[in-house]
Amino acid sequence: MRRSPHLRRPALLAVVLSLATSLTACGLLSGSSDDVPSQPTGQVEKPKLKVGVFSIVDVAPLYIALDNGYFKAEGLDVEPVTTAGGPDAVTKLAAGELDVGISSYPAFFAAQAKQVANFKIVTDAYQACDGHSRVMVRQDSPIQRPADLIGKKVAVSGRGTISDLAASSVLATHGVDPSKVQWIEIRFPDMLAGVQNGNVDAAVFGEPFVTQALQTKGTKDLFDIASGPTNEIALSGWGALEKFVTANPRTVAAFQRAMARAVDDTGDRPRLEQIFAGKLKIDPMVASLVTICRYPKTLEAKRIQRPADLMAEFGVIPRRESPGSGERLAQLDVAPLLLSPPAPASSAAAPSR
């Protein structure tokens, strides 16, 4: 169902407000300016792009592309625009205030499933790994295992977020009914204080807040939420309205190519730490210890379907009736939302110094 560009923002906010992302990751410049080709002669439809970002490690490749001149080489002038989080980015995309934005997948998929707007995922952003997101308690807490959380207050950044859903999934695999837990919504930066002062019994931390909590020596790990059925689950992506992608195919392809080059540079840990500290304002000590997961270069339907199926499992979006073994659980099929990789920029000149 297609919607007017003048979409009612309250309706969209109602769908995605609680779907803040629990994303966490990294990535920065590696690769010298010597490798950056001159601007291609093929003209993009929209050279100036407003791209929604917020302070999570998932956004690092964007800053790599900016600092290394990859966007400029593609004829793009990218302006990072700070959002309050993934749901806010989805709202602003639908309202036409952003051209591209990063969000956790649940915010995109909830809006799509509710037919609030039609989106395309332009490029993947971040994938979970061991140590990225953990349920943690106070050091002196009597809570020792997942079953001990029954009846307890557990903080999450928002209901229906990827961290909320992943934690619920791990609890279910341990025979714990997630509905028996008292879920409390608290912003990531406030979770540590909430655990320490006893306002909550536990919290679902994501990086860099996992590392910050461990450095205080007053908390301990209970379990990793990126384990079992949620191991290496896709966390976040860069999306745009379908109509924007259709109207600006060369622009979007140029954005994809620049981001792919930036992802190639994310293996340089010291450069990532510079991004975390300089662009994301993470304490340098924490930046040096934070768990860095994977910045995927390709959009894989099977992998990105997993967050949607998790949403369906816990009633956030509709589920299919009687799906067969190994078939997707959600009514929403994410494959049509994933944009194909771009063709090489054949018009780009040879690298110049």
ZISUL-V296167 format. One line per field, one symbol per residue. phi: phi as a letter, one per 40 degrees, with the letter a starting at -180 (. if undefined). psi: psi as a letter, one per 40 degrees, with the letter a starting at -180 (. if undefined). A space follows every 10 residues. Layout:
phi: ???
psi: ???
This chain:
phi: .cbccccccd cccccbdccc cbcaaahada gcccccccdc cccccbccbc bcbacbcdcd dcccccccgc cdccgbbcbc bcbciddccc cccccgcbcb acaccdcccc ccccfcabbb ccacbabcad gcbbcbbcdc cccbadcccd gccbcbcicg cccccccccc dcccgbcdcc cccbcacdcc cdcccccgcb caaccbcccc cdccccgbba cbacccbgcb dfccbaabba cdcccccbcc cccccccccc cccdccccdd cccccdcccc gcddccdcbd cbcbbccbcb dccccdcccc ccdbgcbcbc cfcccgcccc ccccdccccc cccdcccccc dbb
psi: hiiidfihdd dddddedefi ifiiaahahi hiedehiihi dhhidgdhhh hhiigieded dddddddeed dddefighhh hhieaddddd ddddeeeidi iiiidddddd dddefdihih hdiidihiih edhihiiide iehdiddeeh eihhhidihe iddddddddd dddeehhdee ihhhhiidee ddddddeedi diigiiiedd ddddeeeeii hdihefibee hfihdiihii iddddddfdd dddddddddd ddddeeegdd ddddddddde fhhddddeei hhbhgidihh dddedddddd dddeediiii hfiiheiidi dhhedeehhi iiiigdeiii ii.
